[in-house]
Amino acid sequence: MQFEGTLLLRRRAIDGLLSPRDCMAAVENVFRLQGQGKIPAPGILGVMVPGGGLHVKAGLLPGDRNYLVAKLNANFPGNNARFGLPTIQGVIVVFDAKNGAPLAILDSIDITLKRTAAASAVAAKYLARKDSSVATICGCGQQSRAQLRAALLVLPLTKIYVFDANERAALDFRNELSPQLKIDIEPVHHLASAIQKSDVCITCTTANEFFVCKEDVRPGTFIAAVGADAEHKQEIDPAVIASAKVVADSLDQSCAIGDVHHAIAHGLIRKEDVYAELSEIVAGHKIGRDADDEIIVFDSTGVAIEDAVAAAAVYERALANGIGTDFNFAS
């Protein structure tokens, strides 16, 4: 099928075009390319309004693809309770980097879920202990589901503790995913005790105060801190950040909007104390885990290259399979 204008893709069409495994492979490769200096630094813009905000993240995929990709995501944590709407809504626009033509407009939800989980899985591949078998997941929304599926691609997990302020959400998570994934999932009321028994902790909440405390994190733990993607958000005790090896998806973003920035604000660390960006580790410029007893935190704020490579893959597969609606904005 030949598209002459802009390809429009609904969320339900996108879901079948990018598997968690394929997304992880694409994200790992784009971090490697960034670490090799083959991809320019992405850009980000944030605008806050009462109850939420809008993030614009843009990145370039040079070379044969030559795509310029921008994601516009509105994030309103109270949406479900107030309006019955998702917390995150948005679109991704894929442009031809040679001439600026808009090639595609995609719903952003599925891509955001999968690329965020893929980044955590890539980080776990290099930073978690290879024998990690027990994980705690904080927050039981759609992102946590994607995180678990991606984590199982790289870690031999057999036991999952799940915690959510809404106990029904944790039960629904267990009831849905335990039979699907054939894994033991246990909702917990006491988060601290679950973290104390875990090799991996994944946080994907909208919290504004930390809940992963230093005294509960045992030696050797890998933490994927996913939820803090704005200045007011926080999940990890600054004392954990100060005492751990910290790897950022983007150093500048982590210092501005991630959990790292709270540790800096408390005077516990400096920007220079962050060990590495994930791209440096994937490219082999720095060692990932160096010892079994290291506590390592991956501060994931979400970078545009993840969106760009995932959206480009979806666009190309949609073209190959004749999926989507052709729309000409110029007509």
Summary of the structure (lengths in Angstrom):
residues: 331
radius of gyration: 19.2
end to end distance: 20.1
largest distance: 61.8
contacts: 1181
relative contact order: 0.19
helix: 38%
strand: 25%
